[in-house]
């Protein structure tokens, strides 16, 4: 069904423009084609998500025990034998590092909370943090480890990436 309307061109002269509406059958088939395309894309996205989720299922099922290297697990057992539950622990690396310090935080939580101190740490800052958290124990790692003021310390071994590790009680 044709219709016409009056429009003005760039010179301002009026002209008549005639358009023809698409038949209902053409509009209906293009509408169905668009819907079918949308459904196919949505279905493909869902299937890809399911495939990715099922493929990574093993990562979620076995993740907690596989994060910690065997030497770190041995060190953790030694620390848990010497540090009472609920005590705050200061982690003092000899050089700035961000991987093992976070592993110690994750491994000891919720039994013990770990406060990480990245070097250089001033003695005054160390004292203030000990008072704020009531920290009596520390873990120190490096080649050689930093002594934050141990009353006693025990060498709990070496870990790749951190060097020698000590755990001990801090002087009052």
C-alpha positions as CSV (number, residue, x, y, z in Angstrom):
1,X,0.0,0.0,0.0
2,X,1.8,3.1,-1.1
3,X,1.6,6.4,0.8
4,X,3.2,9.8,0.2
5,X,4.3,12.6,2.3
6,X,5.6,16.1,1.7
7,X,9.2,16.9,2.5
8,X,11.5,19.7,1.9
9,X,14.9,19.3,0.3
10,X,18.1,21.2,1.1
11,X,16.9,24.2,-1.0
12,X,13.6,24.5,0.8
13,X,11.5,23.4,-2.2
14,X,8.7,21.0,-1.3
15,X,8.6,17.7,-3.0
16,X,6.6,14.6,-2.6
17,X,8.2,11.4,-1.4
18,X,6.5,8.1,-2.0
19,X,7.3,5.0,0.0
20,X,6.0,1.5,-0.1
21,X,5.4,-0.5,3.0
22,X,6.8,-3.9,3.2
23,X,4.2,-6.6,2.9
24,X,3.3,-8.3,6.2
25,X,4.7,-11.6,5.0
26,X,8.2,-10.0,4.5
27,X,8.1,-8.3,7.9
28,X,7.0,-11.5,9.6
29,X,9.7,-13.7,8.0
30,X,12.5,-11.2,8.9
31,X,11.1,-10.9,12.4
32,X,11.2,-14.7,12.8
33,X,14.7,-14.8,11.3
34,X,15.9,-12.3,13.8
35,X,14.4,-14.2,16.7
36,X,15.9,-17.4,15.5
37,X,19.3,-15.8,15.2
38,X,19.0,-14.4,18.7
39,X,18.0,-17.8,20.1
40,X,21.0,-19.5,18.4
41,X,23.4,-17.0,19.8
42,X,21.9,-17.3,23.3
43,X,22.0,-21.1,23.1
44,X,25.7,-21.0,21.9
45,X,26.6,-18.7,24.8
46,X,24.9,-21.0,27.3
47,X,26.6,-24.1,25.9
48,X,30.0,-22.4,25.9
49,X,29.5,-21.4,29.5
50,X,28.5,-24.9,30.5
51,X,31.5,-26.4,28.7
52,X,33.9,-23.9,30.4
53,X,32.3,-24.4,33.8
54,X,32.4,-28.2,33.6
55,X,36.0,-28.1,32.3
56,X,37.2,-26.0,35.3
57,X,35.2,-28.0,37.9
58,X,38.4,-29.8,39.0
59,X,40.0,-26.5,39.8
60,X,37.3,-25.8,42.4
61,X,37.2,-29.3,43.8
62,X,40.9,-29.7,44.4
63,X,42.1,-26.1,44.9
64,X,42.6,-25.7,48.7
65,X,45.2,-28.5,49.1
66,X,47.1,-27.8,46.0
67,X,47.9,-24.1,46.5
68,X,50.6,-24.8,49.2
69,X,53.9,-26.3,48.2
70,X,55.0,-29.4,50.3
71,X,57.8,-27.5,52.0
72,X,55.4,-24.7,53.0
73,X,53.0,-27.3,54.4
74,X,55.8,-28.7,56.6
75,X,56.7,-25.2,57.8
76,X,53.0,-24.5,58.6
77,X,52.9,-27.6,60.8
78,X,55.9,-26.4,62.7
79,X,54.4,-23.0,63.2
80,X,51.0,-24.4,64.3
81,X,52.9,-26.6,66.8
82,X,54.5,-23.5,68.4
83,X,52.0,-20.7,68.0
84,X,48.7,-20.9,70.1
85,X,45.4,-20.6,68.2
86,X,44.0,-17.1,68.1
87,X,47.4,-15.4,68.4
88,X,48.3,-12.7,65.9
89,X,51.5,-13.5,63.9
90,X,53.7,-10.9,62.2
91,X,55.2,-12.0,58.9
92,X,58.5,-10.2,58.3
93,X,60.3,-11.0,55.0
94,X,63.9,-9.9,54.5
95,X,63.0,-8.5,51.0
96,X,59.7,-7.2,49.6
97,X,57.6,-10.1,48.4
98,X,53.9,-10.6,47.8
99,X,53.3,-14.3,47.1
100,X,54.5,-16.3,50.1
101,X,53.3,-13.6,52.6
102,X,49.8,-14.0,51.2
103,X,50.1,-17.8,51.3
104,X,51.0,-17.6,55.0
105,X,47.9,-15.4,55.6
106,X,45.7,-17.8,53.8
107,X,47.2,-20.9,55.4
108,X,47.0,-19.7,59.0
109,X,43.5,-18.1,58.8
110,X,41.2,-18.5,60.7
111,X,43.3,-20.2,63.3
112,X,45.8,-17.2,63.4
113,X,45.6,-13.8,61.7
114,X,48.8,-12.8,60.0
115,X,49.9,-9.2,59.7
116,X,52.3,-8.8,56.8
117,X,55.1,-6.2,57.1
118,X,56.9,-5.4,53.9
119,X,60.5,-4.1,54.4
120,X,61.9,-1.7,55.3
121,X,60.1,-1.8,58.7
122,X,61.2,0.7,61.3
123,X,61.5,-0.5,64.9
124,X,58.9,2.0,66.0
125,X,56.4,0.7,63.4
126,X,57.1,-2.8,64.6
127,X,56.4,-1.8,68.2
128,X,53.2,0.0,67.3
129,X,51.9,-3.0,65.3
130,X,52.7,-5.4,68.2
131,X,50.8,-3.2,70.6
132,X,47.8,-2.7,68.2
133,X,47.4,-6.4,67.5
134,X,48.9,-7.9,70.6
135,X,51.2,-9.9,68.4
136,X,53.6,-12.1,70.4
137,X,54.9,-14.3,67.6
138,X,56.5,-13.7,64.2
139,X,57.5,-15.6,61.1
140,X,60.5,-14.3,59.3
141,X,61.8,-15.4,55.9
142,X,64.8,-14.6,53.7
143,X,68.5,-15.1,53.1
144,X,69.1,-14.4,56.0
145,X,65.8,-13.8,57.7
146,X,65.2,-10.5,59.5
147,X,65.2,-10.7,63.3
148,X,62.2,-8.6,64.5
149,X,63.3,-9.0,68.1
150,X,62.9,-12.7,68.8
151,X,63.0,-14.0,72.4
152,X,63.5,-17.5,71.0
153,X,63.3,-18.7,67.4
154,X,63.2,-22.0,65.5
155,X,64.4,-22.6,62.0
156,X,61.5,-24.3,60.2
157,X,63.4,-24.9,56.9
158,X,63.7,-23.4,53.5
159,X,61.1,-22.8,50.9
160,X,61.8,-22.0,47.2
161,X,61.4,-18.3,46.7
162,X,61.7,-17.2,50.3
163,X,64.9,-18.8,51.6
164,X,65.3,-19.8,55.3
165,X,62.3,-19.4,57.5
166,X,62.2,-18.8,61.3
167,X,59.3,-18.8,63.7
168,X,59.5,-17.6,67.3
169,X,58.1,-15.5,70.1
170,X,58.9,-11.8,70.3
171,X,60.6,-10.2,73.3
172,X,58.0,-8.3,75.5
